[in-house]
Structure formats: structure tokens, C-alpha cells
Amino acid sequence: MLETQDYACPYCGEPAEAVLDLSGGDQQYYEDCPVCCRPILFQLQTDGVQWSLEVHREDD
């Protein structure tokens, strides 16, 4: 089950879109910003039909 979520890079503030695979349950992983290439920590929380995504700087 794939979803998309808009987010702003916590470093440069540029908008981007993440493609999320909700079938894997709760997840924590890094992806580089498509604009400034700095590592962003993605924290995906899933709970039934509801889910949430938080993005953080690597040093937060």
C-alpha cells in the first residue's frame, strides 16, 4: 500500500514528496534531500488506517 506525503527539507526548506510503503509498518530510515543532498531522517508511524510522517535533521 503506497501513499505520498509532501514535506519540507529540514535543512534547506525546499518542498519535496515522499513515497511511503505503509505495508511495512512503523519505519525509521534516511533519504537524501533531492535538492541539497543532505540526509533526512524519516519516521513513519502506522496505526491501522491512520499514519503519520515526521522528518528530522540527521543531528536532531
mmCIF file of the N, C-alpha and C atoms, coordinates in Angstrom:
data_MODEL
# 
_entry.id   MODEL 
# 
loop_
_atom_site.group_PDB 
_atom_site.id 
_atom_site.type_symbol 
_atom_site.label_atom_id 
_atom_site.label_alt_id 
_atom_site.label_comp_id 
_atom_site.label_asym_id 
_atom_site.label_entity_id 
_atom_site.label_seq_id 
_atom_site.pdbx_PDB_ins_code 
_atom_site.Cartn_x 
_atom_site.Cartn_y 
_atom_site.Cartn_z 
_atom_site.occupancy 
_atom_site.B_iso_or_equiv 
_atom_site.pdbx_formal_charge 
_atom_site.auth_seq_id 
_atom_site.auth_comp_id 
_atom_site.auth_asym_id 
_atom_site.auth_atom_id 
_atom_site.pdbx_PDB_model_num 
ATOM 1   N N  . MET A 1 1  ? 0.849  -1.174 0.000  1.00 0.00 ? 1  MET A N  1 
ATOM 2   C CA . MET A 1 1  ? 0.000  0.000  0.000  1.00 0.00 ? 1  MET A CA 1 
ATOM 3   C C  . MET A 1 1  ? 0.893  1.234  0.000  1.00 0.00 ? 1  MET A C  1 
ATOM 4   N N  . LEU A 1 2  ? 0.902  1.967  -1.101 1.00 0.00 ? 2  LEU A N  1 
ATOM 5   C CA . LEU A 1 2  ? 1.742  3.147  -1.240 1.00 0.00 ? 2  LEU A CA 1 
ATOM 6   C C  . LEU A 1 2  ? 0.919  4.421  -1.048 1.00 0.00 ? 2  LEU A C  1 
ATOM 7   N N  . GLU A 1 3  ? 1.532  5.375  -0.370 1.00 0.00 ? 3  GLU A N  1 
ATOM 8   C CA . GLU A 1 3  ? 0.953  6.713  -0.172 1.00 0.00 ? 3  GLU A CA 1 
ATOM 9   C C  . GLU A 1 3  ? 2.038  7.729  -0.489 1.00 0.00 ? 3  GLU A C  1 
ATOM 10  N N  . THR A 1 4  ? 1.641  8.955  -0.782 1.00 0.00 ? 4  THR A N  1 
ATOM 11  C CA . THR A 1 4  ? 2.599  10.043 -0.956 1.00 0.00 ? 4  THR A CA 1 
ATOM 12  C C  . THR A 1 4  ? 2.334  11.095 0.109  1.00 0.00 ? 4  THR A C  1 
ATOM 13  N N  . GLN A 1 5  ? 3.404  11.775 0.501  1.00 0.00 ? 5  GLN A N  1 
ATOM 14  C CA . GLN A 1 5  ? 3.298  12.824 1.519  1.00 0.00 ? 5  GLN A CA 1 
ATOM 15  C C  . GLN A 1 5  ? 4.254  13.950 1.162  1.00 0.00 ? 5  GLN A C  1 
ATOM 16  N N  . ASP A 1 6  ? 3.740  15.164 1.107  1.00 0.00 ? 6  ASP A N  1 
ATOM 17  C CA . ASP A 1 6  ? 4.591  16.331 0.908  1.00 0.00 ? 6  ASP A CA 1 
ATOM 18  C C  . ASP A 1 6  ? 5.296  16.647 2.214  1.00 0.00 ? 6  ASP A C  1 
ATOM 19  N N  . TYR A 1 7  ? 6.531  17.141 2.108  1.00 0.00 ? 7  TYR A N  1 
ATOM 20  C CA . TYR A 1 7  ? 7.283  17.574 3.277  1.00 0.00 ? 7  TYR A CA 1 
ATOM 21  C C  . TYR A 1 7  ? 8.248  18.666 2.861  1.00 0.00 ? 7  TYR A C  1 
ATOM 22  N N  . ALA A 1 8  ? 8.784  19.384 3.830  1.00 0.00 ? 8  ALA A N  1 
ATOM 23  C CA . ALA A 1 8  ? 9.803  20.400 3.584  1.00 0.00 ? 8  ALA A CA 1 
ATOM 24  C C  . ALA A 1 8  ? 11.118 19.891 4.157  1.00 0.00 ? 8  ALA A C  1 
ATOM 25  N N  . CYS A 1 9  ? 12.189 20.020 3.403  1.00 0.00 ? 9  CYS A N  1 
ATOM 26  C CA . CYS A 1 9  ? 13.501 19.587 3.877  1.00 0.00 ? 9  CYS A CA 1 
ATOM 27  C C  . CYS A 1 9  ? 13.844 20.349 5.165  1.00 0.00 ? 9  CYS A C  1 
ATOM 28  N N  . PRO A 1 10 ? 14.263 19.634 6.220  1.00 0.00 ? 10 PRO A N  1 
ATOM 29  C CA . PRO A 1 10 ? 14.596 20.317 7.471  1.00 0.00 ? 10 PRO A CA 1 
ATOM 30  C C  . PRO A 1 10 ? 15.904 21.113 7.398  1.00 0.00 ? 10 PRO A C  1 
ATOM 31  N N  . TYR A 1 11 ? 16.650 20.992 6.306  1.00 0.00 ? 11 TYR A N  1 
ATOM 32  C CA . TYR A 1 11 ? 17.884 21.765 6.128  1.00 0.00 ? 11 TYR A CA 1 
ATOM 33  C C  . TYR A 1 11 ? 17.650 22.999 5.257  1.00 0.00 ? 11 TYR A C  1 
ATOM 34  N N  . CYS A 1 12 ? 17.200 22.762 4.014  1.00 0.00 ? 12 CYS A N  1 
ATOM 35  C CA . CYS A 1 12 ? 17.089 23.875 3.066  1.00 0.00 ? 12 CYS A CA 1 
ATOM 36  C C  . CYS A 1 12 ? 15.671 24.415 2.937  1.00 0.00 ? 12 CYS A C  1 
ATOM 37  N N  . GLY A 1 13 ? 14.670 23.701 3.466  1.00 0.00 ? 13 GLY A N  1 
ATOM 38  C CA . GLY A 1 13 ? 13.293 24.161 3.442  1.00 0.00 ? 13 GLY A CA 1 
ATOM 39  C C  . GLY A 1 13 ? 12.564 23.946 2.133  1.00 0.00 ? 13 GLY A C  1 
ATOM 40  N N  . GLU A 1 14 ? 13.226 23.359 1.151  1.00 0.00 ? 14 GLU A N  1 
ATOM 41  C CA . GLU A 1 14 ? 12.583 23.128 -0.139 1.00 0.00 ? 14 GLU A CA 1 
ATOM 42  C C  . GLU A 1 14 ? 11.511 22.050 -0.028 1.00 0.00 ? 14 GLU A C  1 
ATOM 43  N N  . PRO A 1 15 ? 10.394 22.216 -0.737 1.00 0.00 ? 15 PRO A N  1 
ATOM 44  C CA . PRO A 1 15 ? 9.343  21.200 -0.709 1.00 0.00 ? 15 PRO A CA 1 
ATOM 45  C C  . PRO A 1 15 ? 9.745  19.974 -1.521 1.00 0.00 ? 15 PRO A C  1 
ATOM 46  N N  . ALA A 1 16 ? 9.298  18.815 -1.074 1.00 0.00 ? 16 ALA A N  1 
ATOM 47  C CA . ALA A 1 16 ? 9.553  17.552 -1.768 1.00 0.00 ? 16 ALA A CA 1 
ATOM 48  C C  . ALA A 1 16 ? 8.396  16.612 -1.458 1.00 0.00 ? 16 ALA A C  1 
ATOM 49  N N  . GLU A 1 17 ? 8.408  15.460 -2.105 1.00 0.00 ? 17 GLU A N  1 
ATOM 50  C CA . GLU A 1 17 ? 7.352  14.479 -1.891 1.00 0.00 ? 17 GLU A CA 1 
ATOM 51  C C  . GLU A 1 17 ? 7.983  13.122 -1.602 1.00 0.00 ? 17 GLU A C  1 
ATOM 52  N N  . ALA A 1 18 ? 7.488  12.466 -0.565 1.00 0.00 ? 18 ALA A N  1 
ATOM 53  C CA . ALA A 1 18 ? 7.964  11.129 -0.200 1.00 0.00 ? 18 ALA A CA 1 
ATOM 54  C C  . ALA A 1 18 ? 6.923  10.106 -0.640 1.00 0.00 ? 18 ALA A C  1 
ATOM 55  N N  . VAL A 1 19 ? 7.401  8.976  -1.148 1.00 0.00 ? 19 VAL A N  1 
ATOM 56  C CA . VAL A 1 19 ? 6.532  7.834  -1.452 1.00 0.00 ? 19 VAL A CA 1 
ATOM 57  C C  . VAL A 1 19 ? 6.717  6.845  -0.314 1.00 0.00 ? 19 VAL A C  1 
ATOM 58  N N  . LEU A 1 20 ? 5.637  6.514  0.366  1.00 0.00 ? 20 LEU A N  1 
ATOM 59  C CA . LEU A 1 20 ? 5.691  5.700  1.574  1.00 0.00 ? 20 LEU A CA 1 
ATOM 60  C C  . LEU A 1 20 ? 5.033  4.345  1.349  1.00 0.00 ? 20 LEU A C  1 
ATOM 61  N N  . ASP A 1 21 ? 5.694  3.282  1.801  1.00 0.00 ? 21 ASP A N  1 
ATOM 62  C CA . ASP A 1 21 ? 5.137  1.935  1.752  1.00 0.00 ? 21 ASP A CA 1 
ATOM 63  C C  . ASP A 1 21 ? 4.591  1.608  3.134  1.00 0.00 ? 21 ASP A C  1 
ATOM 64  N N  . LEU A 1 22 ? 3.295  1.743  3.309  1.00 0.00 ? 22 LEU A N  1 
ATOM 65  C CA . LEU A 1 22 ? 2.670  1.549  4.616  1.00 0.00 ? 22 LEU A CA 1 
ATOM 66  C C  . LEU A 1 22 ? 2.578  0.085  5.015  1.00 0.00 ? 22 LEU A C  1 
ATOM 67  N N  . SER A 1 23 ? 2.776  -0.833 4.073  1.00 0.00 ? 23 SER A N  1 
ATOM 68  C CA . SER A 1 23 ? 2.645  -2.257 4.377  1.00 0.00 ? 23 SER A CA 1 
ATOM 69  C C  . SER A 1 23 ? 3.770  -2.760 5.285  1.00 0.00 ? 23 SER A C  1 
ATOM 70  N N  . GLY A 1 24 ? 4.851  -1.989 5.425  1.00 0.00 ? 24 GLY A N  1 
ATOM 71  C CA . GLY A 1 24 ? 5.974  -2.389 6.269  1.00 0.00 ? 24 GLY A CA 1 
ATOM 72  C C  . GLY A 1 24 ? 5.823  -2.008 7.730  1.00 0.00 ? 24 GLY A C  1 
ATOM 73  N N  . GLY A 1 25 ? 4.708  -1.380 8.104  1.00 0.00 ? 25 GLY A N  1 
ATOM 74  C CA . GLY A 1 25 ? 4.511  -0.963 9.492  1.00 0.00 ? 25 GLY A CA 1 
ATOM 75  C C  . GLY A 1 25 ? 5.361  0.249  9.835  1.00 0.00 ? 25 GLY A C  1 
ATOM 76  N N  . ASP A 1 26 ? 5.611  0.446  11.134 1.00 0.00 ? 26 ASP A N  1 
ATOM 77  C CA . ASP A 1 26 ? 6.422  1.579  11.584 1.00 0.00 ? 26 ASP A CA 1 
ATOM 78  C C  . ASP A 1 26 ? 7.833  1.458  11.009 1.00 0.00 ? 26 ASP A C  1 
ATOM 79  N N  . GLN A 1 27 ? 8.372  2.589  10.561 1.00 0.00 ? 27 GLN A N  1 
ATOM 80  C CA . GLN A 1 27 ? 9.686  2.584  9.928  1.00 0.00 ? 27 GLN A CA 1 
ATOM 81  C C  . GLN A 1 27 ? 10.465 3.819  10.323 1.00 0.00 ? 27 GLN A C  1 
ATOM 82  N N  . GLN A 1 28 ? 11.774 3.672  10.299 1.00 0.00 ? 28 GLN A N  1 
ATOM 83  C CA . GLN A 1 28 ? 12.699 4.791  10.508 1.00 0.00 ? 28 GLN A CA 1 
ATOM 84  C C  . GLN A 1 28 ? 13.836 4.577  9.528  1.00 0.00 ? 28 GLN A C  1 
ATOM 85  N N  . TYR A 1 29 ? 14.082 5.570  8.670  1.00 0.00 ? 29 TYR A N  1 
ATOM 86  C CA . TYR A 1 29 ? 15.120 5.412  7.650  1.00 0.00 ? 29 TYR A CA 1 
ATOM 87  C C  . TYR A 1 29 ? 15.600 6.789  7.193  1.00 0.00 ? 29 TYR A C  1 
ATOM 88  N N  . TYR A 1 30 ? 16.734 6.799  6.480  1.00 0.00 ? 30 TYR A N  1 
ATOM 89  C CA . TYR A 1 30 ? 17.300 8.038  5.952  1.00 0.00 ? 30 TYR A CA 1 
ATOM 90  C C  . TYR A 1 30 ? 17.160 8.067  4.443  1.00 0.00 ? 30 TYR A C  1 
ATOM 91  N N  . GLU A 1 31 ? 16.873 9.255  3.930  1.00 0.00 ? 31 GLU A N  1 
ATOM 92  C CA . GLU A 1 31 ? 16.912 9.535  2.491  1.00 0.00 ? 31 GLU A CA 1 
ATOM 93  C C  . GLU A 1 31 ? 17.546 10.906 2.334  1.00 0.00 ? 31 GLU A C  1 
ATOM 94  N N  . ASP A 1 32 ? 18.272 11.082 1.244  1.00 0.00 ? 32 ASP A N  1 
ATOM 95  C CA . ASP A 1 32 ? 18.880 12.376 0.975  1.00 0.00 ? 32 ASP A CA 1 
ATOM 96  C C  . ASP A 1 32 ? 17.864 13.330 0.371  1.00 0.00 ? 32 ASP A C  1 
ATOM 97  N N  . CYS A 1 33 ? 17.977 14.591 0.730  1.00 0.00 ? 33 CYS A N  1 
ATOM 98  C CA . CYS A 1 33 ? 17.128 15.631 0.151  1.00 0.00 ? 33 CYS A CA 1 
ATOM 99  C C  . CYS A 1 33 ? 17.398 15.691 -1.357 1.00 0.00 ? 33 CYS A C  1 
ATOM 100 N N  . PRO A 1 34 ? 16.352 15.735 -2.184 1.00 0.00 ? 34 PRO A N  1 
ATOM 101 C CA . PRO A 1 34 ? 16.565 15.803 -3.628 1.00 0.00 ? 34 PRO A CA 1 
ATOM 102 C C  . PRO A 1 34 ? 17.139 17.148 -4.092 1.00 0.00 ? 34 PRO A C  1 
ATOM 103 N N  . VAL A 1 35 ? 17.163 18.148 -3.228 1.00 0.00 ? 35 VAL A N  1 
ATOM 104 C CA . VAL A 1 35 ? 17.680 19.467 -3.597 1.00 0.00 ? 35 VAL A CA 1 
ATOM 105 C C  . VAL A 1 35 ? 19.092 19.683 -3.049 1.00 0.00 ? 35 VAL A C  1 
ATOM 106 N N  . CYS A 1 36 ? 19.270 19.567 -1.718 1.00 0.00 ? 36 CYS A N  1 
ATOM 107 C CA . CYS A 1 36 ? 20.567 19.880 -1.107 1.00 0.00 ? 36 CYS A CA 1 
ATOM 108 C C  . CYS A 1 36 ? 21.401 18.638 -0.788 1.00 0.00 ? 36 CYS A C  1 
ATOM 109 N N  . CYS A 1 37 ? 20.816 17.452 -0.974 1.00 0.00 ? 37 CYS A N  1 
ATOM 110 C CA . CYS A 1 37 ? 21.508 16.160 -0.807 1.00 0.00 ? 37 CYS A CA 1 
ATOM 111 C C  . CYS A 1 37 ? 21.932 15.845 0.625  1.00 0.00 ? 37 CYS A C  1 
ATOM 112 N N  . ARG A 1 38 ? 21.383 16.526 1.606  1.00 0.00 ? 38 ARG A N  1 
ATOM 113 C CA . ARG A 1 38 ? 21.720 16.216 3.000  1.00 0.00 ? 38 ARG A CA 1 
ATOM 114 C C  . ARG A 1 38 ? 20.787 15.122 3.509  1.00 0.00 ? 38 ARG A C  1 
ATOM 115 N N  . PRO A 1 39 ? 21.254 14.296 4.473  1.00 0.00 ? 39 PRO A N  1 
ATOM 116 C CA . PRO A 1 39 ? 20.458 13.154 4.939  1.00 0.00 ? 39 PRO A CA 1 
ATOM 117 C C  . PRO A 1 39 ? 19.308 13.582 5.848  1.00 0.00 ? 39 PRO A C  1 
ATOM 118 N N  . ILE A 1 40 ? 18.115 13.103 5.517  1.00 0.00 ? 40 ILE A N  1 
ATOM 119 C CA . ILE A 1 40 ? 16.904 13.398 6.279  1.00 0.00 ? 40 ILE A CA 1 
ATOM 120 C C  . ILE A 1 40 ? 16.439 12.107 6.946  1.00 0.00 ? 40 ILE A C  1 
ATOM 121 N N  . LEU A 1 41 ? 16.137 12.201 8.234  1.00 0.00 ? 41 LEU A N  1 
ATOM 122 C CA . LEU A 1 41 ? 15.588 11.066 8.971  1.00 0.00 ? 41 LEU A CA 1 
ATOM 123 C C  . LEU A 1 41 ? 14.072 11.079 8.820  1.00 0.00 ? 41 LEU A C  1 
ATOM 124 N N  . PHE A 1 42 ? 13.532 10.002 8.253  1.00 0.00 ? 42 PHE A N  1 
ATOM 125 C CA . PHE A 1 42 ? 12.091 9.830  8.100  1.00 0.00 ? 42 PHE A CA 1 
ATOM 126 C C  . PHE A 1 42 ? 11.609 8.884  9.187  1.00 0.00 ? 42 PHE A C  1 
ATOM 127 N N  . GLN A 1 43 ? 10.573 9.290  9.908  1.00 0.00 ? 43 GLN A N  1 
ATOM 128 C CA . GLN A 1 43 ? 9.968  8.436  10.926 1.00 0.00 ? 43 GLN A CA 1 
ATOM 129 C C  . GLN A 1 43 ? 8.491  8.265  10.569 1.00 0.00 ? 43 GLN A C  1 
ATOM 130 N N  . LEU A 1 44 ? 8.150  7.055  10.140 1.00 0.00 ? 44 LEU A N  1 
ATOM 131 C CA . LEU A 1 44 ? 6.798  6.736  9.719  1.00 0.00 ? 44 LEU A CA 1 
ATOM 132 C C  . LEU A 1 44 ? 6.125  5.906  10.803 1.00 0.00 ? 44 LEU A C  1 
ATOM 133 N N  . GLN A 1 45 ? 4.986  6.384  11.266 1.00 0.00 ? 45 GLN A N  1 
ATOM 134 C CA . GLN A 1 45 ? 4.189  5.673  12.270 1.00 0.00 ? 45 GLN A CA 1 
ATOM 135 C C  . GLN A 1 45 ? 2.889  5.242  11.601 1.00 0.00 ? 45 GLN A C  1 
ATOM 136 N N  . THR A 1 46 ? 2.564  3.961  11.717 1.00 0.00 ? 46 THR A N  1 
ATOM 137 C CA . THR A 1 46 ? 1.318  3.456  11.138 1.00 0.00 ? 46 THR A CA 1 
ATOM 138 C C  . THR A 1 46 ? 0.460  2.875  12.252 1.00 0.00 ? 46 THR A C  1 
ATOM 139 N N  . ASP A 1 47 ? -0.831 3.108  12.137 1.00 0.00 ? 47 ASP A N  1 
ATOM 140 C CA . ASP A 1 47 ? -1.771 2.589  13.130 1.00 0.00 ? 47 ASP A CA 1 
ATOM 141 C C  . ASP A 1 47 ? -3.096 2.323  12.423 1.00 0.00 ? 47 ASP A C  1 
ATOM 142 N N  . GLY A 1 48 ? -3.239 1.131  11.868 1.00 0.00 ? 48 GLY A N  1 
ATOM 143 C CA . GLY A 1 48 ? -4.455 0.819  11.117 1.00 0.00 ? 48 GLY A CA 1 
ATOM 144 C C  . GLY A 1 48 ? -4.527 1.654  9.858  1.00 0.00 ? 48 GLY A C  1 
ATOM 145 N N  . VAL A 1 49 ? -5.607 2.412  9.701  1.00 0.00 ? 49 VAL A N  1 
ATOM 146 C CA . VAL A 1 49 ? -5.775 3.238  8.505  1.00 0.00 ? 49 VAL A CA 1 
ATOM 147 C C  . VAL A 1 49 ? -5.135 4.615  8.655  1.00 0.00 ? 49 VAL A C  1 
ATOM 148 N N  . GLN A 1 50 ? -4.768 4.988  9.885  1.00 0.00 ? 50 GLN A N  1 
ATOM 149 C CA . GLN A 1 50 ? -4.119 6.284  10.113 1.00 0.00 ? 50 GLN A CA 1 
ATOM 150 C C  . GLN A 1 50 ? -2.610 6.099  10.121 1.00 0.00 ? 50 GLN A C  1 
ATOM 151 N N  . TRP A 1 51 ? -1.901 7.109  9.636  1.00 0.00 ? 51 TRP A N  1 
ATOM 152 C CA . TRP A 1 51 ? -0.446 7.076  9.653  1.00 0.00 ? 51 TRP A CA 1 
ATOM 153 C C  . TRP A 1 51 ? 0.069  8.508  9.732  1.00 0.00 ? 51 TRP A C  1 
ATOM 154 N N  . SER A 1 52 ? 1.329  8.655  10.120 1.00 0.00 ? 52 SER A N  1 
ATOM 155 C CA . SER A 1 52 ? 1.939  9.982  10.185 1.00 0.00 ? 52 SER A CA 1 
ATOM 156 C C  . SER A 1 52 ? 3.407  9.879  9.807  1.00 0.00 ? 52 SER A C  1 
ATOM 157 N N  . LEU A 1 53 ? 3.920  10.945 9.242  1.00 0.00 ? 53 LEU A N  1 
ATOM 158 C CA . LEU A 1 53 ? 5.318  11.013 8.835  1.00 0.00 ? 53 LEU A CA 1 
ATOM 159 C C  . LEU A 1 53 ? 5.949  12.243 9.474  1.00 0.00 ? 53 LEU A C  1 
ATOM 160 N N  . GLU A 1 54 ? 7.103  12.051 10.085 1.00 0.00 ? 54 GLU A N  1 
ATOM 161 C CA . GLU A 1 54 ? 7.900  13.158 10.615 1.00 0.00 ? 54 GLU A CA 1 
ATOM 162 C C  . GLU A 1 54 ? 9.249  13.125 9.933  1.00 0.00 ? 54 GLU A C  1 
ATOM 163 N N  . VAL A 1 55 ? 9.799  14.303 9.623  1.00 0.00 ? 55 VAL A N  1 
ATOM 164 C CA . VAL A 1 55 ? 11.131 14.400 9.037  1.00 0.00 ? 55 VAL A CA 1 
ATOM 165 C C  . VAL A 1 55 ? 12.004 15.237 9.961  1.00 0.00 ? 55 VAL A C  1 
ATOM 166 N N  . HIS A 1 56 ? 13.252 14.809 10.122 1.00 0.00 ? 56 HIS A N  1 
ATOM 167 C CA . HIS A 1 56 ? 14.184 15.479 11.028 1.00 0.00 ? 56 HIS A CA 1 
ATOM 168 C C  . HIS A 1 56 ? 15.562 15.577 10.388 1.00 0.00 ? 56 HIS A C  1 
ATOM 169 N N  . ARG A 1 57 ? 16.331 16.530 10.879 1.00 0.00 ? 57 ARG A N  1 
ATOM 170 C CA . ARG A 1 57 ? 17.744 16.621 10.502 1.00 0.00 ? 57 ARG A CA 1 
ATOM 171 C C  . ARG A 1 57 ? 18.476 15.434 11.094 1.00 0.00 ? 57 ARG A C  1 
ATOM 172 N N  . GLU A 1 58 ? 19.572 15.059 10.500 1.00 0.00 ? 58 GLU A N  1 
ATOM 173 C CA . GLU A 1 58 ? 20.369 13.950 10.997 1.00 0.00 ? 58 GLU A CA 1 
ATOM 174 C C  . GLU A 1 58 ? 20.888 14.227 12.407 1.00 0.00 ? 58 GLU A C  1 
ATOM 175 N N  . ASP A 1 59 ? 21.165 15.486 12.720 1.00 0.00 ? 59 ASP A N  1 
ATOM 176 C CA . ASP A 1 59 ? 21.763 15.834 14.020 1.00 0.00 ? 59 ASP A CA 1 
ATOM 177 C C  . ASP A 1 59 ? 20.726 16.244 15.076 1.00 0.00 ? 59 ASP A C  1 
ATOM 178 N N  . ASP A 1 60 ? 19.431 16.062 14.794 1.00 0.00 ? 60 ASP A N  1 
ATOM 179 C CA . ASP A 1 60 ? 18.379 16.380 15.777 1.00 0.00 ? 60 ASP A CA 1 
ATOM 180 C C  . ASP A 1 60 ? 18.229 15.267 16.797 1.00 0.00 ? 60 ASP A C  1 
# 
